[in-house]
Amino acid sequence: MTKSELIAHLAGANPHLRLPDIELIVATIFNEITEALARGDRVELRGFGAFSTKTRDPRTGRNPRTGEAVAVTAKSVPYFKPGKELRERINRTAPPPRAAARASTAA
């Protein structure tokens, strides 16, 4: 699901809200999560999961074109850990991706 699909779904489920308001709400939520992660904070949404950052150590990489060794500096990367309720719901209701594709083409 893309951001625009999320906005369209929320608009359909909430006809009493104007589309610009929904767009602002979604943008604000994403912005707040992004700003918290940039500060090094952890964002926990109970029942859904937690966003945090992890630090990758410096390492030696390779230039794929030349094979030359390149120093890659340490950096922080975003990390998402799904909550227990989300994991249980996904594992209970989601068919394997390939099985779902085969079932739709067989019908």
C-alpha positions in Angstrom: 0.0 0.0 0.0 1.4 3.4 -0.9 0.8 6.6 1.0 -1.8 7.8 -1.6 -3.6 4.4 -1.3 -3.7 4.8 2.5 -5.1 8.3 2.2 -7.8 7.1 -0.3 -8.7 4.1 2.0 -9.0 6.5 5.0 -11.1 8.9 3.0 -13.5 6.0 2.0 -13.8 4.8 5.5 -14.3 8.3 6.9 -16.6 10.2 4.5 -17.2 12.9 7.2 -13.5 14.0 6.9 -12.3 16.2 4.1 -9.5 14.8 1.9 -7.1 17.7 2.6 -7.6 17.0 6.4 -6.8 13.3 5.9 -3.7 14.2 3.9 -2.5 16.6 6.6 -3.1 13.9 9.4 -1.1 11.3 7.5 1.7 13.7 6.7 1.8 14.9 10.3 2.0 11.3 11.7 4.8 10.4 9.3 6.6 13.6 10.0 6.4 13.1 13.8 7.8 9.5 13.5 10.6 10.8 11.2 11.5 13.6 13.6 11.5 11.4 16.6 13.8 8.9 14.9 16.1 11.7 13.7 16.5 12.8 17.4 17.3 9.2 18.3 14.0 8.5 20.1 12.0 5.3 19.9 8.4 5.4 18.7 6.2 2.7 20.1 2.7 2.1 18.8 1.1 -0.4 21.2 -0.3 -3.5 19.3 1.4 -2.4 16.1 5.2 -2.2 16.7 8.1 0.1 17.5 10.3 2.2 15.3 13.9 2.8 16.3 17.3 3.3 14.9 20.2 0.9 14.8 23.8 1.9 14.2 25.8 0.0 11.6 29.5 -0.2 12.3 32.0 1.1 9.9 33.2 -1.5 7.4 35.2 -2.0 4.2 33.0 -2.3 1.1 33.8 -2.8 -2.5 33.1 -0.6 -5.5 31.1 -3.0 -7.7 32.5 -1.6 -10.9 36.2 -1.6 -10.1 36.4 -4.0 -7.2 38.4 -1.4 -5.3 38.1 -1.4 -1.5 36.1 1.6 -0.1 35.7 2.7 3.5 32.1 2.8 4.5 31.5 5.0 7.6 29.2 4.1 10.6 25.6 5.2 10.1 22.2 4.9 11.7 19.4 3.1 9.9 15.7 3.0 10.7 14.4 -0.3 12.2 10.9 -1.5 12.8 10.0 -4.3 15.2 6.5 -5.6 14.8 4.4 -5.9 18.0 3.0 -9.2 19.2 -0.6 -8.5 18.0 0.6 -7.5 14.5 2.7 -10.7 14.2 -0.1 -12.9 15.4 -2.6 -11.2 13.0 -0.3 -11.6 10.0 0.5 -15.2 10.7 -3.2 -16.1 11.4 -4.8 -14.4 8.3 -2.2 -14.1 5.5 -1.8 -16.9 3.0 1.7 -17.5 1.6 2.2 -14.9 -1.2 2.7 -17.5 -4.0 -0.3 -19.6 -2.9 -2.6 -16.5 -3.1 -1.3 -15.7 -6.6 -1.8 -19.3 -7.8 -5.3 -19.4 -6.4 -6.3 -16.3 -8.2 -5.0 -17.5 -11.6 -6.6 -20.9 -11.2 -10.1 -19.5 -10.7 
